[in-house]
Amino acid sequence: MRKRLMAGTAAIIIAGFLVAFSLAAKLVQDQYQLEFTRRLDAVLAMMESQESAIGEDPQGFAVKIGQELRLKNQEIRITVLDAGGNVIGDSAAQGQDSLPQENHLHRPEVQQARQGAVGYDTRKSDSTDREYYYAAVQVGDRYFLRAALPTEEMRHAVSMVWIYAMVAAAAGCVVVVPLTWLIFTRLSKPLKQLSDASLKLAAGDYTSRVEGIYRDEMGNLARTFNVMADNTQRAIDEMKSKQHQLEGVLQGMHDGVLAVDGDNVLLFLNDSAKQMLGVAALQTGKPFEGSLLVGKISAVINRALREGKIIEDSAVSAASPQGERIFTVYATPIQNNRTSAVLAVIADVTHISRLEQLRSEFVANVTHELKTPLTAIRGSIELLKSADRDQETRRYFYDVLDIEAERLHHLIDDMLVLSQIENARPDGMDQRCDVAREIRETAARLRPIAEKEHITLQLDLQDDICVACSPSRLQQMLGNLIENAIKYNQPHGSVKITAEKSRQMAVIRIQDTGIGIEEEHFNRLFERFYRVDTSRSRAIGGTGLGLSIVKHLAVLYGGEVSVESTPGKGSTFTVRLPLLLPEKTGT
Ligand code: ADP
């Protein structure tokens, strides 16, 4: 723009000078012509007054007049023509012989003189090859007198005018163009600042402002721009902060949250979603694809997009890196005028589903376990009600009632214990629990039962084994295992109980010579109500909860329980509990 302005200014200056100087040149030329006319008129008038002298010697007359004029510093050529237009005298000719031969009658000034007026013309002379300003008059019927002034002087003056014009125009340009440059720079500086600041703002630099504001219209514009930029920056900052807040909330959510546009491209994805889906390549701006699970969720999202309503699908399940998982997907379409997208919330309901399954299994099992003794009790009562029962039969049914009531009592006791353990935190963690002592006490309690079954109890215990456990709960664990070892033993069999320390753990083994367990049952053995031989277990009053209680307690105290068994030969149940650290054993 600056260059165009400079060129424009120079053009205006040059054009202005050209117009002015062409007028001046014309004026100079006119002025010269007027002066030439006046001088030639005076010479012609002077020659007319000497008409009589012409006839005697026209050439001499012309030369004489020419000389007289030269003496007065006037270089005027004098020509005398006869009535036919032939040159009979010429001050520029050397003699009569060298007079121009061509006829001058048709020269423009002579033609005009023939009309009776003074004739004028400017042209180049054929004889002298110079340009002259001619003036001619007719004197009587016999002669034409002509005076001519060379126009070189006039042409020189006009040329000088033009040279001055050029010099003046050049000087004007030299002065005006840089001056214009300076003025323009001064005027355009705030405009440039404003333009630069606007460009930066448009490019996303919201801190861009116009500095050094002038006190004029441009200043007002700059101030308005700055206010506008302030407002924009504030609005953008507010928007960003809200966006960060929202992203923070979404990122912090336990559920997976993701947004996908109509072209199946991810717009947002929180860390939980990334973890749940387990596809490392998933990121915003990339297509939402990469695994079977992602495909299933994508199908739910597409349905929401197609039907334009919230879709909930709780049956989405897939093998994720964490194993078989069950997810619930809520897909909500987000629609505005231009774009359509779907916000999906993915909840991992695997744990809840498993709990739900366990709960219903537990209810079914408990109902079943309660039903059996209750049926026996009701049957016995029915039979007792009839009066024709002898004493012996009555006693038998009383025994049945006693046994079934005892079974119910055991069942309810075991269920209560299990429920307490499930809801409990380890109580007596700081309690020093002497493993050997608890084993001896439990064995002593169960020895009568063992003797009844002709089973020997052997103890091989290392002393000074302490665990952080409630003694009653340790006894509960040991009791269940020793009872099982007696219950599922062979007649005249034995149960060996050992306790030792190994790798910071107290290791308690209950080894029997009983019926043993097939390996296929190992996995489920510690589940609630799981029995290997249901009828035998029931017959000997088992509830199916004993091992489940042992496992829960072992886990509660940071330990574990495991089984090894050979069918027909016997089983070994091993309980491992963390040893109490030496510095704590003194408490
Ligand atoms: P129950 O009250 O039926 O004994 P448990 O939970 O204590 O219930 O045991 C579950 C099942 O494991 C038993 O029904 C039995 O079949 C089997 N079992 C437990 N201990 C032994 C063992 N020492 N020898 C063989 N089988 C056993």
Boltz pocket constraint, residues with backbone or C-beta under 6 A from the ligand:
constraints:
  - pocket:
      binder: B
      contacts: [[A, 480], [A, 481], [A, 484], [A, 485], [A, 488], [A, 489], [A, 512], [A, 514], [A, 515], [A, 516], [A, 517], [A, 525], [A, 527], [A, 530], [A, 531], [A, 532], [A, 533], [A, 534], [A, 537], [A, 538], [A, 541], [A, 542], [A, 543], [A, 544], [A, 545], [A, 546], [A, 547], [A, 548], [A, 571]]
      max_distance: 6.0
